[in-house]
Amino acid sequence: MLLLIGIITFSTTSSSIKSSTDDGWYYLPGYPNYAPNGLPDFSQLQQQDWWGPRCPDFCGAVSLADIFWWFDSKHEDQNGTPGDGVDAYPIVKDYNAPRTPEPGPYPDDHSFNNVNDNLTEWHRFKRGGELIERIAWYTNRQKDAPWFKMLGPLAAPYNGLKLYFGAKIWLREVGIKDQFKLRCMVKPDFFVINEYVRNNDGVILGLIGYDPEFGIWGHFVAVAGINSGGYIALSDPLQDVMNTSLNPAEHNNASIVSHDIYKVNFTSSRPHISSWCLSGYFNNTALVVGAVIVSEIK
């Protein structure tokens, strides 16, 4: 499991979930070009050979990749298709994946292997690879260093700040920092998160929990939808409950999503760090202890 803050089997999409649930649901809208089912749901499990023991630590980078891809799709030609060779908005670019572009015919920012290509290796001290690996360079590259284990309880807020500042630097370097506002929140209120999602902001939640086998774990997830009655739908980098797949790389196709739904419990076992938690998360309870918000300035 995870040591840092950065988790039902039924095929569905966000649109079919919304039509089959109460009117209280709101999902981030889909864009027909490159994010047709709302927020993408990329996986952190697709390259364990090179991401290796650091693979679980990619949850923050994958969640941020979901959000950046979604914003990029919003600003692209809505008649475009993956592999058309057109790139009109800079938040996601073509990173020259080594394999033949999928689907093609041209390499571009929304080719599926531009999310990740298994032929490229991730290096902690070398920026390279595709979207997930490049974001990880900004947000994740020190987490396997020996000194990081010495942080103990401070690892959780450190991870949140790394994700926040990594996103901030990314937006600055692609030239659109003035178009977005970022917030890093501790102990976020559910109804505040509800407002951000309904405002079409990108929301990443920091979770912590306890497992008898692995001890205390932490994880990042992106919010795909929310119900003000006390439910939330997640794009989870680590598992796909609503839409399982034998091959995690299939989710590099942004039309394939698993927006996993959890009931919110407003009674927290640790009220000093969390005011709400997710019931049944990995057959347990996950405390929501932090959030990183990516808001477009309108």
C-alpha positions in Angstrom: 0.0 0.0 0.0 0.9 3.7 0.1 3.0 5.4 2.7 2.1 8.9 1.6 -0.8 11.2 0.9 -1.3 11.4 -2.8 -8.6 3.9 -3.4 -17.8 -1.5 -7.3 -17.7 -4.8 -10.9 -20.0 -3.1 -13.3 -19.3 -1.5 -16.7 -20.5 2.1 -16.9 -19.6 5.7 -17.8 -20.1 8.9 -15.9 -23.2 9.7 -18.0 -24.9 6.4 -17.3 -24.1 6.8 -13.5 -25.7 10.2 -13.6 -28.8 9.0 -15.3 -29.3 6.1 -12.8 -28.8 8.1 -9.6 -30.6 10.8 -7.7 -30.9 14.4 -9.1 -28.4 15.5 -6.5 -25.5 14.2 -8.6 -23.2 16.5 -10.5 -20.3 15.3 -12.7 -17.6 17.3 -14.4 -18.8 17.6 -18.0 -17.5 15.5 -20.8 -15.9 17.0 -23.9 -16.6 15.0 -27.1 -13.1 15.4 -28.5 -10.7 13.9 -25.9 -12.7 13.5 -22.6 -16.1 12.3 -23.7 -17.1 10.8 -20.3 -15.9 13.6 -18.1 -12.8 13.4 -15.9 -10.3 10.8 -17.2 -9.4 7.9 -15.0 -5.7 7.1 -15.7 -4.0 4.2 -13.8 -0.8 4.2 -11.7 -0.4 0.4 -12.1 0.6 0.1 -15.7 4.4 0.3 -15.5 5.5 -1.5 -12.4 8.7 -2.7 -14.0 10.2 0.8 -14.1 8.1 2.7 -11.7 8.9 -0.2 -9.4 8.6 0.4 -5.7 7.8 4.0 -6.4 4.7 3.0 -8.4 2.2 3.4 -5.5 3.6 6.9 -5.0 2.4 8.0 -8.5 -1.1 8.6 -7.2 -0.7 12.3 -7.0 0.9 12.6 -10.5 -1.9 10.4 -12.0 -4.7 12.4 -10.3 -3.1 15.7 -11.6 -2.8 14.2 -15.1 -6.5 13.4 -15.0 -7.3 17.1 -14.3 -4.7 18.6 -16.7 -6.0 16.4 -19.5 -9.6 17.4 -18.7 -8.8 21.1 -18.8 -6.8 20.6 -22.0 -9.7 18.9 -23.6 -12.0 21.7 -22.7 -9.9 24.2 -24.7 -9.3 22.0 -27.7 -11.4 21.8 -30.9 -14.5 19.9 -29.9 -14.6 18.2 -33.3 -11.1 16.9 -32.9 -10.1 13.3 -32.3 -7.1 11.6 -30.6 -4.3 11.2 -33.2 -5.4 14.1 -35.4 -2.1 15.8 -34.9 -3.7 19.0 -33.6 -2.6 20.7 -30.3 -4.2 24.0 -29.6 -3.8 24.3 -25.8 -0.5 24.0 -23.9 -1.4 22.3 -20.6 -0.8 18.9 -22.2 1.6 18.6 -25.1 2.9 15.8 -27.4 5.8 14.2 -25.5 7.1 12.1 -28.4 6.2 8.6 -27.2 8.5 6.0 -28.9 5.8 3.7 -30.1 3.6 4.2 -33.1 0.9 6.7 -32.0 -2.3 5.1 -30.8 -4.8 5.7 -32.3 -2.9 7.8 -34.8 -2.5 8.5 -37.7 -0.4 11.4 -36.2 1.3 11.8 -32.9 -0.3 14.4 -30.8 -1.1 15.4 -27.2 -4.1 13.2 -26.9 -2.8 10.0 -28.3 -3.3 7.2 -25.7 0.4 6.5 -25.4 1.1 10.1 -24.7 -0.4 9.4 -21.3 2.3 6.7 -20.8 4.4 4.5 -23.0 6.0 1.5 -21.4 9.1 1.9 -23.5 10.2 5.0 -21.6 11.8 4.7 -18.2 11.0 7.2 -15.4 14.1 8.8 -13.7 13.9 10.7 -10.5 16.5 13.2 -11.5 15.8 13.4 -15.3 12.7 15.0 -16.7 11.3 12.9 -19.5 8.7 10.3 -20.6 5.1 11.0 -21.2 2.4 13.0 -19.3 2.3 10.9 -16.1 6.1 10.6 -15.8 6.7 14.2 -16.5 4.2 15.3 -13.9 5.8 12.9 -11.4 9.1 14.6 -12.0 7.5 17.8 -10.7 5.6 16.3 -7.8 7.2 13.0 -6.8 10.9 12.7 -7.5 12.1 12.9 -3.9 9.7 10.4 -2.3 12.0 7.4 -2.7 15.0 9.3 -1.2 16.3 7.8 2.1 15.7 11.0 4.1 12.0 11.0 3.1 11.3 8.1 5.5 12.5 10.3 8.4 9.6 12.7 8.0 7.2 10.4 9.7 3.8 12.1 10.2 5.1 15.2 8.3 5.1 13.1 5.1 1.4 13.7 4.5 1.5 17.5 4.4 4.8 17.4 2.6 3.2 15.3 -0.2 0.3 17.8 -0.5 2.6 20.7 -0.8 4.7 18.9 -3.4 1.6 18.3 -5.5 0.5 21.9 -5.1 3.8 23.4 -6.0 4.5 20.9 -8.7 1.2 21.8 -10.4 2.0 25.5 -9.9 5.4 25.2 -11.6 3.9 23.1 -14.5 1.3 25.8 -15.2 4.0 28.5 -15.1 6.4 26.6 -17.5 3.6 26.0 -20.1 2.8 29.7 -20.0 -0.7 29.7 -18.5 -0.1 30.4 -14.8 -2.3 33.5 -15.0 -5.3 31.4 -16.2 -5.5 29.2 -13.1 -5.6 29.5 -9.3 -4.4 26.7 -7.1 -5.3 26.1 -3.4 -3.9 23.6 -0.9 -6.4 22.8 1.9 -6.1 21.0 5.2 -9.2 19.3 6.6 -11.5 20.4 3.8 -15.2 20.6 4.4 -17.4 18.3 2.2 -19.7 21.1 1.2 -16.8 23.3 0.2 -15.6 20.5 -2.0 -19.1 20.1 -3.4 -19.1 23.8 -4.4 -15.7 23.5 -6.1 -16.8 20.4 -8.1 -20.0 22.1 -9.2 -17.9 25.1 -10.3 -16.0 22.7 -12.6 -12.8 23.0 -10.7 -10.3 20.2 -10.6 -10.3 18.6 -7.1 -7.7 16.1 -5.7 -8.4 14.7 -2.3 -5.7 13.4 0.1 -6.8 10.3 2.0 -5.3 8.4 4.9 -6.5 5.1 6.4 -5.3 2.0 8.3 -4.9 -1.5 7.1 -4.0 -4.4 9.6 -1.5 -5.8 7.1 0.1 -2.6 5.7 -0.4 -0.2 8.6 -1.2 3.5 7.9 -1.4 4.4 4.3 -2.1 7.6 2.3 -3.4 8.1 -1.2 -4.5 10.8 -3.7 -7.7 10.6 -5.8 -9.4 13.0 -8.2 -13.1 13.9 -7.9 -15.2 13.1 -11.0 -18.6 13.8 -9.5 -20.4 14.6 -6.2 -23.8 14.3 -4.7 -24.7 16.9 -2.1 -26.7 14.2 -0.3 -23.5 12.6 0.8 -21.9 10.6 -2.0 -18.8 11.1 -4.1 -17.4 9.6 -7.4 -13.7 9.2 -7.8 -11.2 8.7 -10.6 -8.9 6.5 -8.5 -5.4 5.8 -9.8 -5.2 2.6 -7.8 -8.4 0.7 -8.5 -11.3 0.5 -10.9 -14.4 -0.7 -9.1 -17.2 0.5 -11.4 -15.4 -0.5 -14.6 -12.8 -3.2 -14.1 -10.1 -3.9 -16.6 -7.4 -6.6 -16.9 -5.1 -4.1 -18.5 -4.7 -0.8 -16.6 -3.1 0.8 -19.7 -6.6 0.7 -21.4 -7.5 3.7 -19.2 -5.0 5.8 -21.2 -8.0 6.0 -23.5 -9.8 8.8 -21.7 -13.1 7.5 -22.8 -12.7 4.5 -20.6 -13.5 5.6 -17.0 -14.4 4.0 -13.7 -15.9 6.7 -11.5 -16.2 4.8 -8.3 -18.9 5.9 -5.9 -18.6 6.0 -2.1 -20.9 7.1 0.6 -19.7 10.0 2.8 -19.7 9.5 6.6 -19.8 12.9 8.4 -18.7 11.3 11.7 -14.9 11.1 11.7 -12.9 8.9 14.0 -10.1 11.6 13.9 -12.0 14.9 14.0 -8.7 16.8 14.6 -7.5 16.0 11.1 -10.7 15.2 9.1 -14.4 16.2 9.3 -15.6 13.4 6.9 -14.6 10.1 5.5 -15.4 7.5 2.8 -17.2 4.4 3.9 -16.2 1.1 2.4 -13.0 2.4 0.8 -10.8 -0.7 0.3 -13.3 -2.4 2.6 -12.4 0.0 5.3 -12.7 3.8 6.0 -10.6 6.5 4.4 -10.3 9.9 6.1 -10.3 13.0 3.9 -7.5 15.0 5.4 -6.5 17.4 2.5 -7.3 18.7 -0.9 -5.6 20.4 -3.8 -7.9 22.5 -6.0 -7.1 23.6 -9.6 -9.5 26.4 -10.5 -9.6 28.1 -13.9 -9.9 31.9 -13.6 -13.0 32.9 -15.5 
